[in-house]
Amino acid sequence: MLKGGLKRVDPVILAIALFNIAARLLVYDNLEYHRDELLYLALGQHPDFGYATVPPLIGWVSWMLQHVFANSLFAIRLFATTIGGIMVFLVASMARELGGSRYASILAATGLTVSGFFMRTFFLFHPVHLEIFLWTVCLLMVIKFINTGRNSFLIYFGIAAGFALLNKYLAGLLFMGLLLIIPFTGYRKIFSNRHFWYGMIAGGLIFLPNIIWQALHGFPVFSHISELYDTQLVHMNAGVFFTEQLFMPFVGSIFTVAGLIFLLKSSEFRRFRFLGFLALFVILALFFLKGKSYYTLGVMPMLIAAGGVAYEKWLRNRIIRIAFPMAVVLLAIPGVPAGLPVWDKDGLVSYFDVLHRRYGMDLGLRFEDGTIHSLPQDYADMIGWEEFATLTDSAYRMIEDKGAAMIYAENYGQAGAITIIGKKYGLPEAVSFHESFRYWFPREFPVEITSFIYINHNLGEDVEELFGNIRLIGRISDPHAREYGAAVWLCEDPVTSFNDFWRERTMALR
């Protein structure tokens, strides 16, 4: 890897990238699908230009993967880990572009590898890993333009920006930061460069279909944001937010903190100082907006790259230079299970129990609602879905007239489990009013529904009153699952017309 670009592949960087891919694939099935992975696979079965809570890119990728590999846990994990391998090259390249040599790029690749957020994020199939990837591409294009003056990088930036917005709306915060900060730098002339505007037009055209979709559907993104503030973001506080800016990278914080300091303070980094202010802007803006801690992850790879350059400047002794990355790796090893499910469920429970009881570490065990559990929320969200599918299959087998049956799930994880995992049991797609499932529920039925499989923690009064025969099939039995206690009921013999009940219930949702 030579300065100015990837003219040849550095064998050390290649080895680090391949190690990251291989390590994740070795443990890909220690736990089940993640709740969100089930949702995004379901989105892929309904390709569109938008969804209830996310732009369409993740749904398009999901559609592609399912058409090539069907519903494969290995396939979606392979996609995420491959993007992670590419990230190693991007961060190494960014370290070079920031003024570092080969040693800085190796340090940056190492710093990314040991970062807790990198382990976890590039293991799961969701928009966050694409978000980090696309933010990194955008920032790398800006840096390359500064270094070379080549106008093509401005166009590439615009294209990457369009796809970043097509993946998550949060990308708008990155671009807002750049627009606010660049006018106070020596690069303000970029706004008079027509190639910058060509790039913006290209990005706008890429993003335009989703804007149209949002307008046609009453801008559900605003309803989603309001719901987040009411249910999840209300639990955010300053202590947790800023602590997790260090906790999420874990050992990688050695690089993120150094990178931020070096960007802001070093005279050698003067021309890139605005990137430090950009990182501060994103972090502080999300703090004041009560955003989730992980919303800041898009700027972390840039800080790690800068950290690699910082340590290259600071470490002059040859022995220390050799020992430093080795020490970083050794420090990271004890925390690997917090980032990757290197053991099965029981092994992970034991690991976190020791951390909690012996060392009082509970940050990783704190759910979004502020409560403490036996496993991190992401791990708890990767347990119980197979049990949902088998319980629902047991109920479905009891139904004589399957053409007059419906499966209803209260939340998107449950609905996703039936829709995706249930395929191997021959189960029909689940119906739900939650998340994007609310766009797909049937308005009318060709026949009168006589059997109703209901999935929820509690049996509602309306369901109890509607059916004469209700049987509890079973509950999620694993106490470590986030869905612990959720039940599957088989409801039959409606005392009044289910179709009339459904028509009345869904009218309000239209």
N, C-alpha and C positions, 0 to 999 in steps of 0.2 A: 504494500500500500504506500504510494508515494504522495508527497504533498501536492495538492491540487486535484486529487481524486483517486479512485480505485483503479489504478492502471494495472496493478497486479494484486493478487490476494495474499495478504500476510498470513503465513501458516499458523502463527500463534492466535491471531484473531479468528481464523477459520476454525481452529481447534476449540476455542472458547464458544463459538456459535454452535458447532456440532455437539459439544458437551451439553449445552443448554437444551437443545432439542432432544437428545438422547435421554437425559435425566428425567425430563417430563414424560416422555413416552414410556419409560420403564414403570412409572407409577400411575399411568393415566386412568386405570380402572380400580384403584384402591378404594375409591368411593363412587357413588353413583353420579348421574347427571346432576348439575346444579339447577335449582329452581329457575333461574333466568335462562339457562341454556334451553330448557324445555319450552319456555316462552318464545325464544328466538327461532327455534326449530319450527314452532307452530306458525310464526310469522312467515317463514319460508314456504309454507303450504298455502299462503294467501298473499302472493306477491302484489305489492301496491306501491304507490308513490308516497305513502306515509302511513303511520300507525298512531295509536293513541298517545304513546309516551316517547317514541323515538322516531327519527327520520328513517328513510327506507333502506339505507345501505346494508345494515345487518340482515334485514329480511332478504335482500337480493343475494347476499353471500350464502345465507342459509338455503335458499332455493337452489343455488348452484351446487352446493355440497350434497344436498339430498338427492339431486338428480344424478350425481356421479357416484355417490357412496350409499344412498338410501339413508335411513336413520341410524347412523353409526357414531357411537361415543368416540371411537378411535379417530374418525375422520375430523370431527370438530375440534378435538384436542390437538390433532396433527396440524390443523390450520392455525390455531392459536400459537402453538410452539414454533411453527415455521416463521410466523411474523416476529416472534421473539428472537429467533436466530438472525433475521434480517436487522432487527434493532441493534444487535451487537455491532454489525458493520456500520450502521448509521451513526451510532455514538462514537465509535472509533474514528470514523471519517470526520465527525464534528470536532473532535479533539484536535485532529490535524489542522482543520480549517481555522480553529481558534489560536493556532500558533504553536501547537505541540509537535513533538517528534514521534517516532515509533513507540518510545517508552510511554508517552502520555496516552497514546491510543490504546495500548495494552492495559494501562491503569484504568482508563475509562471503561473498557470492556469488562474488566474485572469488577469495577465498582457497580456496574449495571447488573452483573451476574449475581452478586451477593446481596442485592437490594431486595428486601422482602416484598415490596410491591411488584417487582419484576417477576419474582418466582410465582406469585399467586395470579397476577393479572394475565400473564402470557401462558397460563395453564387452562383457563376457562374461555369458552366461546361467548363473547359478549362485546358490546360496542366499546368498552373501555380500552381494550388492547388496540383496537383500530384507532381510537382517539389519540392515545399516546404515540402511536406510530405516525399518524398524519400530522400531529402537532410538531413532532420531531422533523418530519420532512419539510414542513413549512419553514421552521426556524433554520434548518440547514440551507434551504434555498436563499433565505435572506442573507445568511453569513457568506455563502458562496458569491452572491452578487456583490457584497461589500469587498470581498477579496479579489474578484476578477473584473467587475464592472460589466460582465456579460448580461445583456438584456434578456436573454433566453431564461435566465433564472427567475426573473420577475414573472414571466408567463407561467413557468413551472410552479411558482409560488401560488399564483391565482388558481391554477387547476387543483393543486393540493388543498387549497383553502375551500374550494367548492366541495370537494369530497369530504373534507373535515366537517363542514356544516351538514352535509348529507348523512353524516354518521351520528353526530351529536350537536345539539344547538349550543352547547357550552363553548364550542370553538369560537363563537362570536365574541367571547370575552378576550381571547387571545388577540383577535384582530382589533378590537376596541383598544386594548393596551398598546398595540403597535401604532395605531392612528393617533393616540394621545401623546405618546412618548417621542416618536420620530421627529415631529416638528421642532423639538427642542435639541436636536442633534445636528451634526453636520450632514446628515443624509436626507434633509428635508426636501432636497431637489428631486427625490424619487417621485414626488407627487406630480412633477411636471414632465416625467418620463412617460411617453405614450405607451411603452411596453408594459408599464405597471398597470395602466388602465385596460390594455388588452387582456392582461391576466385577470383583472377584476371582472371584466365582461365574461371571460371564459368560466370563471368560478361562479358567477351569477347565473349563467345559463345551466350549469350543472345543478345548481341548487333550486332553480326556478320551479321544476315540477313539484317539489315538496311544498313550496310556498303556495302554489295553486291548490294543491291537495288540502293544506291547512285551511285556506280560505273557503273551500267548498264544504269543509266539515266543521266550520265554526271555530277554528283555531283551538283544538283540544289541548295544545301545548300549554296554554295559559291555565286551563282547568287542572292539568297535571301539576304544574308548578304550585298552584294554590293548595292542592291536595297534599303535596310534599311538605309544605309549610305547616299544614294542620296536623299531619300524622307523624312525620319523621324529623324534619328540620327543627321542630320546636324543642327537640332534645339536645341540640347542639349547644356547646358552651365554649368559652375561650380556652379554658384549660385543656380540655380534650382535643380541641381543634389544633392548637399549636403543639401540643405534645405529640400528636399523631403525625405532624409534619416531619418529626424526627423518627417516630416509631415505624411509619410505613416503609421508609427505605431501610430501616434497621441499621446494619453495619454500613450500608450505602450512605448513611448520613455523614460518614467521614468525608465523603466526596461532595455531597450536596451542599453542606455547610461551607466547606473549603471553596467550592466553586462560586457560591454566592459572594463570599468575602472577597475572593480574588477578582471577580467581575467588577465589584463596586470600588475596590480600594487600589488594585494594582495599576501602576502607570503603564505596564506592558499590555494591559487589557483595555486601555482607554477607549479605543475605537469600538469595543464591544460592551462598554459600560452600560449602554441602554438595555442590554439583555438582562443584566442584573436588576435594573429598575422594572423591567417587564415582569420578571419573576416575582418581585415584591408586589407589584400591582395585582397580579393574578391571585396571590396568596391573601393579600389584605382585602381585596374586593370580595373574595369568597367568604372571608371571615365576617365582614360586615353584612353580606347577603345571607349569612347563616347557612352557607353551603356545606355539603358533606366534606369530610376531611380529604377523601380521595379525589375530589374534583380538581385538586391542584396537581395531580400526577402528570399532566401534560408537559409541565416545565421541568420535571425532575431529571429526565435524560440530558437536557441541556446543561443543568447544573452539575451533573455527574461528569460530563465531558469537560466542562470548565475545571472541575475538581482534579481531573487527570492532568491537565496542563499545570494547575497550581502545584501539585506535588512534584511534577517534573522540575519545576523551577526551584522548589524548596529543598528537595532531596539531592544533595550533591555527592555524598559518599557512595561509592560503588556497592559496598556491602549492604548499606541501608536500602539502596535502590532495589537490590535483589530480595532483601528480607521483607520489605514493606508489603508488596502484593501477597506474599506467602502468609504474612501475619493477618492481613485482611481476610483471606480465605479461611484461616483457622478460627478467627473470631466469629465468622459467619456460620460455621458448621453447627454449633449447638442450637441455633435459631432456625435451621432449615425446615423442621417440621411445622413451624408456624407459617411458612410460606408455601410449602408443598406438602401434600398428603403422602409422605414417604412410607407411612405405615397404614394398616387398615384402621377402621374406626376404633377398635379397642386399644390399639397402640397409641393412637392420637389422644384418646381420652386420658390414658395414663400419663402421657407427656404433659398435657396441660394441667392435670391435677397436681403434678409435682411442681410445676411453675407457680401455680396458684397458692398451694399450701406452704411450700418451702420458701419461696421468694416473694410472695405477695404480688405477683404479676397478673393483673386481670384486664389490662387494656385490650388484649387480643380476644378476650372472652366477653367483651361488652357488646351487646346487640345495639342496633340503631335506636331502640327504645330506652336504652340506658341500663337494662337489666344484665346480670352476670349469669353465664351458663357454663356448661361443661366443655363446650367446644366453641370456636369462633363461629360467627353467624354464617360465613361462607361454607364451612364444613357441615354445620347443622342443616344447611340448605341442600346438602348432597346426600341426604339419608331419608329413606322412607318412600321414595317414589315407586320402586319396584313393588313394595307392599301395597301401595294404592292400586297399582295395576292388577295385582293378583286378587285383592279383595273385590275390586270392581268386576273382574272376570268371573269370580264366584257368583256374584249377584246376577250378572248378565246370563249365565248358564241356566239360572232358575226361571228365566222368563220364557214362556211358551211362544208368544207372538212377538218376536223381536222387531218386526216391522212397525209395531205400535209402542215402541219403547224409546226412552230418551235418557241420556246421562247428563246430569247437571253438577258442576263443581263451583264452589263458592269463590275460589281465587285462581289466579293464572297458573300457579305451580301445580295445583291439583288437576286443572283442566289440561295443562301441558303434559302431565304424566299419562293421562288417559289417551290423549291425542297421539303422543309420540311412542311411549313405551307400550301402550295398549295395542298398537298395530300388530305386535307379534301374537297377541291373543285373539285378533280379529274383532277388537272393540271398535265401535264407531267413534267419530270425533266427539269430544265432550263439548257441551254448551256451557257458557258462563257469561256473566255480565261484567266481568272484571277485565281490566286492561283492554287490549285490542280485540279480545274475544267478543266484546259487546258489538263489534261491527259485523260479526259473522253469525249471530244467533238467528234461528229461523223465525220468521214473522207468522207463518201459518204452517199447519201440518196437513198432509194429504189424507191422513186417517186420524181417528180419535186416539189420543195417547192413553194407554191403560196401565203401563208400567213405567216407573220413574225411579231411576237410581240417583240418590241425593248424597252429595259429598260435602261435608261441613263438620265443624266441631260440635255444633248443636243442631237439634231438629227443631225448625221453626214452627210456630203455632199455625201458620197458614198451611204448611205441609201436613201437619198432624190432622187438621180439620178437613183436608181435601181427600185423604185416602183412608179407606177402611181397614187395610191390611198393611202394616209397616213392620219390617223386620230389620234389626241391627245385624249387619253381616260381620262387622269387625271394626276395630280401631287401630290406628298406627301405634304399634306396641313399643317402638324403640324410644326410650326416654331422652336420647341424645338428638333426635330429629326435631327440627323446628316445628314440624307438623304433628308432634307427639299428641295423641289423643283424638286427632281428627278421625271422623267416622264415615263409613259407607252404609247407607240404608237402602233397602229395596222397598219401594212404596207401590202398592197395587190396589186394585178395586176402588177407583175414584168414586166418591159419593155424589159429586157433581161433575160437569164437563171440565176436564183438564184443559182442553183447547180454549174454552171460554175464559178460564182462569189465566191462562198464558197470554191470551190476547189482551186482557185488561192490564196484566202486569207489565207487558212490554210496550204498551202504548205510551207510557210515561217516559220510557227510555229513548224513544224515537226522536 
